Amino acid sequence: MDLKKAILVTGGAGYIGSHVSLYCIKKGHRVIILDNYSQGQELLSFPALVIKGDYGDPVLLATLFSTYAIQSVIHCGASTHAALSMADPLSYYDNNVSKTVILLQQMVKHNVLKFVFSSSCAVYGNQESALLNEENPLRLVSSPYGKTKVMVEQILADCAHSYGIQFVSLRCFNAFGIEPGSGLKENHIPETHLIPLLWHTAYLKIPFYIFGTDYDTPDGTCIRDYVHVYDSASAHYKALEYLEKENPSDIFNIGMGKGWSVKEVIKAVELVTQQKIQTRDALRREGDPERLVADPFKAIHILGWKPVYSDLISGIASLLG
Ligand SMILES: NC(=O)c1ccc[n+]([C@@H]2O[C@H](COP(=O)([O-])OP(=O)(O)OC[C@H]3O[C@@H](n4cnc5c(N)ncnc54)[C@H](O)[C@@H]3O)[C@@H](O)[C@H]2O)c1
């Protein structure tokens, strides 16, 4: 890759975007972060150009594309709460779809044609298969959030056909952990992700509500596939390398191929923190699929992705710093 050219990372102040930015910087790239700070963290002394702004602002984008030699865009920016998207779908369609169209228009206008998209396992919704691969039909998506990811993937396919955009869409499964020593954070308000919620609950000694204990799984709780955020970042970088080699646009699952139930994750957090977590059973939440576990074969064999955190316990321990 041409190290003189910059990578634009939208949502680069966010949890995954900041880890992706750091990974690219460590590989020798110049990174420009564009984040509107609707979520995210202050990036003090971070070795990137950090611009506070919106990826749906065409004037700002035109300035960025014409001022800096940007070779590619990694699009980590989005509204990300599936449950909130059920309450306010229009703001999700606006931020995740309409504004992404504006970003793509400006890319085409300025001949920046390489695009890595942080998609989501939410595109799969409820499925019968034990392991989800990229060929599973996307008919059963439950949340507007998941639908926005499906829509952007469809828009990208059209843009590849009509404007020569080359894209990789990464269907990321649940990210967790922190790159040790990075000083980066997971900072969602409100926090809805299981592991940071359990972490706080363990230390604050407040009850943890398990939403749904009557699913058709061995212990009755939902099952998810957890990928360390460092490995998610390396997958984004691998996707860029893949595009640089002029490979065809494609879609890849980023997951470990192993599922953990909510109750199993609770035990893992108890083990790492050495704190007992008080749990309470609660009703299922609308839109929560029973089981989401990736088949990561394609990412491993075609992208050459090699996750380093193969076990959940050591990944959770990365939160100790
Ligand atoms: N965290 C996960 O487990 C997970 C799983 C699957 C997919 N994803 C996807 O990965 C991406 C990053 O997720 P995350 O967990 O880091 O979320 P995050 O909320 O921490 O990061 C998203 C960042 O995007 C920024 N942003 C939102 N709208 C913007 C806009 N219009 N202009 C500029 N910046 C904007 C926010 O301020 C935030 O810093 C998202 O696309 C998300 O859908 C995340």
The ligand as an SDF file (V2000), in Angstrom:
LIG
                    3D

 44 48  0  0  0  0  0  0  0  0999 V2000
  -19.1370   -3.0860   18.5740 N   0  0  0  0  0  0  0  0  0  0  0  0
  -19.6190   -4.1840   18.0200 C   0  0  0  0  0  0  0  0  0  0  0  0
  -19.7010   -5.2370   18.6740 O   0  0  0  0  0  0  0  0  0  0  0  0
  -20.0740   -4.1950   16.5790 C   0  0  0  0  0  0  0  0  0  0  0  0
  -20.5830   -5.3970   16.0530 C   0  0  0  0  0  0  0  0  0  0  0  0
  -20.9870   -5.4040   14.7220 C   0  0  0  0  0  0  0  0  0  0  0  0
  -20.8540   -4.2830   13.9400 C   0  0  0  0  0  0  0  0  0  0  0  0
  -20.3750   -3.1310   14.4750 N   0  0  0  0  0  0  0  0  0  0  0  0
  -20.2590   -1.9580   13.6100 C   0  0  0  0  0  0  0  0  0  0  0  0
  -18.9470   -1.4280   13.7400 O   0  0  0  0  0  0  0  0  0  0  0  0
  -18.9860   -0.0120   13.6330 C   0  0  0  0  0  0  0  0  0  0  0  0
  -18.3680    0.6210   14.8510 C   0  0  0  0  0  0  0  0  0  0  0  0
  -19.0870    0.2200   16.0130 O   0  0  0  0  0  0  0  0  0  0  0  0
  -18.6410    0.6860   17.4640 P   0  0  0  0  0  0  0  0  0  0  0  0
  -19.0550   -0.3460   18.4260 O   0  0  0  0  0  0  0  0  0  0  0  0
  -17.2330    1.1180   17.4070 O   0  0  0  0  0  0  0  0  0  0  0  0
  -19.5840    1.9380   17.6770 O   0  0  0  0  0  0  0  0  0  0  0  0
  -19.2330    3.3650   18.3150 P   0  0  0  0  0  0  0  0  0  0  0  0
  -20.5260    4.0290   18.6140 O   0  0  0  0  0  0  0  0  0  0  0  0
  -18.2490    3.2140   19.4270 O   0  0  0  0  0  0  0  0  0  0  0  0
  -18.5090    4.1050   17.1210 O   0  0  0  0  0  0  0  0  0  0  0  0
  -19.2200    4.7320   16.0720 C   0  0  0  0  0  0  0  0  0  0  0  0
  -18.6310    6.1230   15.9280 C   0  0  0  0  0  0  0  0  0  0  0  0
  -19.2930    6.7400   14.8000 O   0  0  0  0  0  0  0  0  0  0  0  0
  -19.4820    8.0920   15.1230 C   0  0  0  0  0  0  0  0  0  0  0  0
  -20.5700    8.5920   14.2600 N   0  0  0  0  0  0  0  0  0  0  0  0
  -21.8660    8.2010   14.2370 C   0  0  0  0  0  0  0  0  0  0  0  0
  -22.5330    8.8770   13.2900 N   0  0  0  0  0  0  0  0  0  0  0  0
  -21.6290    9.7110   12.6950 C   0  0  0  0  0  0  0  0  0  0  0  0
  -21.7320   10.6640   11.6530 C   0  0  0  0  0  0  0  0  0  0  0  0
  -22.8840   10.8990   11.0180 N   0  0  0  0  0  0  0  0  0  0  0  0
  -20.6080   11.3350   11.2870 N   0  0  0  0  0  0  0  0  0  0  0  0
  -19.4150   11.1060   11.9230 C   0  0  0  0  0  0  0  0  0  0  0  0
  -19.2750   10.2320   12.9290 N   0  0  0  0  0  0  0  0  0  0  0  0
  -20.3750    9.5200   13.3010 C   0  0  0  0  0  0  0  0  0  0  0  0
  -19.8230    8.1100   16.6190 C   0  0  0  0  0  0  0  0  0  0  0  0
  -19.5760    9.3650   17.2070 O   0  0  0  0  0  0  0  0  0  0  0  0
  -18.8910    7.0170   17.1440 C   0  0  0  0  0  0  0  0  0  0  0  0
  -17.6650    7.5680   17.6050 O   0  0  0  0  0  0  0  0  0  0  0  0
  -20.4530    0.3560   13.4250 C   0  0  0  0  0  0  0  0  0  0  0  0
  -20.7140    0.4760   12.0580 O   0  0  0  0  0  0  0  0  0  0  0  0
  -21.1910   -0.8330   13.9910 C   0  0  0  0  0  0  0  0  0  0  0  0
  -22.4490   -0.9750   13.3810 O   0  0  0  0  0  0  0  0  0  0  0  0
  -19.9850   -3.0580   15.7840 C   0  0  0  0  0  0  0  0  0  0  0  0
  1  2  1  0
  2  3  2  0
  2  4  1  0
  4  5  1  0
  4 44  2  0
  5  6  2  0
  6  7  1  0
  7  8  2  0
  8  9  1  0
  8 44  1  0
  9 10  1  0
  9 42  1  0
 10 11  1  0
 11 12  1  0
 11 40  1  0
 12 13  1  0
 13 14  1  0
 14 15  2  0
 14 16  1  0
 14 17  1  0
 17 18  1  0
 18 19  2  0
 18 20  1  0
 18 21  1  0
 21 22  1  0
 22 23  1  0
 23 24  1  0
 23 38  1  0
 24 25  1  0
 25 26  1  0
 25 36  1  0
 26 27  1  0
 26 35  1  0
 27 28  2  0
 28 29  1  0
 29 30  1  0
 29 35  2  0
 30 31  1  0
 30 32  2  0
 32 33  1  0
 33 34  2  0
 34 35  1  0
 36 37  1  0
 36 38  1  0
 38 39  1  0
 40 41  1  0
 40 42  1  0
 42 43  1  0
M  CHG  2   8   1  16  -1
M  END
$$$$
